[in-house]
């Protein structure tokens, strides 16, 4: 926020407001956005990038569970939608140990086989940045772990994951690294130290891109809206992000879809932020939640994804969020089936191989505390823009 030549009275008001924040005075989303964000110009103050696209079907799928045993559900889901072409398979690595982050070869192999069976398919893999990832680790410990990650202590785990994906046929996987980082649910959250978080993201992307044969795309996917920290404060830089995603559930209670579009750091801010950078958007997780069976949300969300530069979308399909596996949403299910049944999907244009690796990595580097940060992955290499109702409370994805 540029103060410039504010009058003394206006400056005093700003000081009072800031003092309220430091004292813990509750603020509205709009007030917090005004005080803490320097990422967006006020709407109408500057030319806004074009974001609308002609109606089209982006590649779509559904998250129906992790692990290889859920792969057959994709075919059943397709039949349920009148043999619609579900092109996107979405799963997550567990975050209980570093062995989980390196990926179970059998599971990665099964998903890669599913991907390779059809060149138009896309595999989306949620990769935690820290372990244990759902253990309510205190902020101080999170900050310490982020610092270690930025310093290179965990490089070897991500190198092994990248090598396994390439060897098993998943070289073009889309990786939702550290998803929902602006919230409070996961250990890989950003708020305890945004500078270290951004440096750590850059580090991970660098070491994974160093693996020969990889064509990974990295999807920066926060919660929609203002959560624990504006998501732009966590954005690690255009050179290490390929897709700007957003997890968008129908919450909080009483909100409308227009609220989700217009809220600070909401859907409109997402698509404009991406358009200014020449990047597509995605919706790795979306679905019903606090407002129950809400067919209007489903209709508007599908229309939104079809009229913006959406790389892919995957609905979260278990209760209370979805349709195929959740009989408690009959009206929304009817609308979803009407909109998606028989969809032929979309031609999938695969990107060229990403630029040269950000950092070189020796084979299977050991985990040694005190390793100096590598070029391109230091905290100073975070020249990024400085952003949801939280998805905290959604069931575990495993």
WOMO-V915594 format. One record per residue. SS is DSSP state (h for helix, s for strand, l for the rest). D_CENTER is the distance of its C-alpha to the mean C-alpha in Angstrom with 2 decimals. Layout:
SS_D_CENTER + SS_D_CENTER
//
This chain:
l_26.22 + l_29.43 + l_32.48 + l_35.06 + l_38.31 + l_37.44 + l_40.53 + h_41.45 + h_40.96 + h_37.42 + h_36.60 + h_38.16 + h_36.05 + h_32.87 + h_34.21 + h_34.98 + h_31.52 + h_29.97 + h_32.50 + h_31.39 + h_27.84 + h_29.26 + l_31.49 + l_28.71 + l_29.75 + l_27.19 + l_25.82 + l_24.34 + h_20.88 + h_22.78 + h_24.86 + h_22.09 + h_20.32 + h_23.73 + h_24.46 + h_21.39 + l_19.57 + l_20.95 + l_18.10 + l_19.35 + l_22.95 + l_24.47 + l_24.18 + l_27.41 + l_28.24 + l_27.16 + l_26.69 + l_23.39 + l_21.85 + l_22.35 + l_19.28 + l_20.99 + l_21.65 + l_24.38 + l_23.57 + l_22.16 + l_20.41 + l_17.06 + l_16.57 + s_15.69 + s_15.79 + s_15.28 + s_14.05 + l_17.51 + l_17.33 + l_16.84 + l_19.60 + h_21.91 + h_24.06 + h_21.63 + h_21.86 + h_25.03 + h_23.27 + h_21.64 + h_25.22 + h_26.33 + h_23.53 + h_24.61 + h_28.21 + h_27.41 + l_26.06 + l_29.24 + l_28.16 + l_25.12 + l_23.40 + l_20.17 + l_18.77 + s_15.34 + s_15.36 + s_12.36 + s_13.02 + s_12.17 + l_14.32 + l_16.21 + l_16.09 + l_19.75 + l_21.17 + h_20.70 + h_22.26 + h_19.31 + h_16.95 + h_19.54 + l_19.17 + l_22.07 + h_23.86 + h_25.13 + h_21.80 + h_20.14 + h_23.40 + h_23.43 + h_19.99 + h_20.97 + h_24.23 + h_22.59 + h_20.65 + h_23.89 + l_25.98 + l_24.82 + l_23.83 + l_21.85 + l_19.42 + s_15.89 + s_14.47 + s_10.77 + s_10.65 + s_8.56 + s_10.26 + l_11.12 + l_12.50 + l_15.46 + l_17.95 + l_18.96 + l_15.46 + l_16.67 + l_20.04 + l_20.04 + l_20.67 + l_22.27 + h_20.79 + h_23.54 + h_22.80 + h_19.07 + h_20.20 + h_22.72 + h_20.38 + h_17.97 + h_21.20 + h_22.33 + h_19.19 + h_19.55 + h_23.18 + l_22.59 + l_23.63 + l_20.93 + h_20.98 + h_22.97 + h_20.51 + h_17.88 + h_20.82 + h_22.04 + h_18.79 + h_18.75 + h_22.45 + h_22.23 + h_19.69 + h_21.95 + h_25.08 + h_24.02 + l_22.98 + l_19.19 + l_19.36 + l_17.16 + l_14.24 + s_10.70 + s_8.90 + s_5.34 + s_7.00 + l_7.18 + l_4.27 + l_5.84 + l_7.88 + l_9.76 + l_11.29 + l_14.14 + l_13.57 + l_12.73 + l_14.86 + l_12.14 + l_11.83 + l_12.58 + h_15.45 + h_18.26 + h_18.23 + h_15.81 + h_18.09 + h_18.05 + h_14.28 + h_13.99 + h_16.97 + h_15.67 + h_12.47 + h_15.10 + h_17.36 + h_15.22 + h_14.46 + h_18.17 + h_19.53 + h_17.60 + h_18.65 + l_22.14 + l_22.69 + l_25.02 + l_24.03 + l_20.25 + l_18.39 + l_14.80 + s_12.01 + s_9.06 + s_5.69 + s_4.38 + s_1.42 + s_4.64 + s_7.31 + l_9.66 + l_12.71 + l_14.33 + l_13.63 + l_15.15 + l_14.51 + l_13.65 + h_10.25 + h_12.35 + h_14.24 + h_11.50 + l_10.90 + l_12.61 + l_14.33 + h_14.63 + h_16.30 + h_13.51 + l_10.59 + l_11.21 + s_8.68 + s_7.12 + s_4.77 + s_5.34 + s_6.45 + s_10.11 + s_13.05 + l_16.67 + l_17.39 + l_19.33 + l_22.64 + l_24.68 + l_22.02 + l_22.21 + h_19.87 + h_21.37 + h_20.28 + h_16.63 + h_17.29 + h_19.37 + l_18.04 + l_17.12 + l_13.51 + l_13.35 + h_13.16 + h_15.94 + h_14.74 + h_11.43 + h_13.59 + h_16.22 + h_14.16 + h_12.99 + h_16.58 + h_18.16 + l_16.49 + l_17.26 + l_13.76 + s_12.55 + s_9.80 + s_8.08 + s_7.77 + s_6.69 + s_8.37 + s_11.24 + s_14.77 + l_17.76 + l_18.29 + l_20.61 + l_22.62 + l_23.66 + l_24.76 + l_23.71 + h_24.34 + h_23.91 + h_20.22 + h_19.88 + h_22.07 + h_20.39 + h_16.81 + h_18.09 + h_20.12 + h_17.36 + h_15.32 + h_18.68 + l_19.71 + l_16.89 + l_15.70 + s_13.23 + s_12.53 + s_11.97 + s_11.37 + s_11.81 + s_13.43 + s_13.57 + l_17.28 + l_19.13 + l_20.93 + l_20.45 + l_17.52 + l_18.90 + l_22.09 + l_23.29 + l_23.42 + l_24.06 + l_27.53 + l_27.22 + l_25.53 + h_28.34 + h_28.15 + h_24.46 + h_25.00 + h_27.84 + h_25.87 + h_22.97 + h_25.64 + h_27.50 + h_24.59 + h_23.26 + l_26.44 + l_27.76 + l_24.96 + l_25.63 + l_22.02 + l_21.54 + l_22.72 + l_20.02 + l_20.59 + l_19.49 + l_18.99 + l_21.60 + l_21.31 + l_19.32 + l_21.53 + l_23.47 + l_21.80 + l_20.99 + l_23.09 + l_25.75 + l_25.71 + l_28.79 + l_28.86 + l_27.36 + l_27.74 + l_28.80 + l_27.05 + l_29.41 + l_28.98 + l_30.02 + l_28.82 + l_28.52 + l_25.32 + l_25.21 + l_25.42 + l_22.27 + l_20.35 + l_22.20 + l_21.20 + l_23.16 + l_21.02 + l_18.31 + l_19.66 + l_16.50 + l_16.30 + l_16.60 + l_12.56 + l_11.86 + l_14.35 + l_12.91 + l_11.92 + l_14.33 + l_17.08 + l_15.29 + l_16.91 + l_15.92 + l_14.18 + l_17.15
//
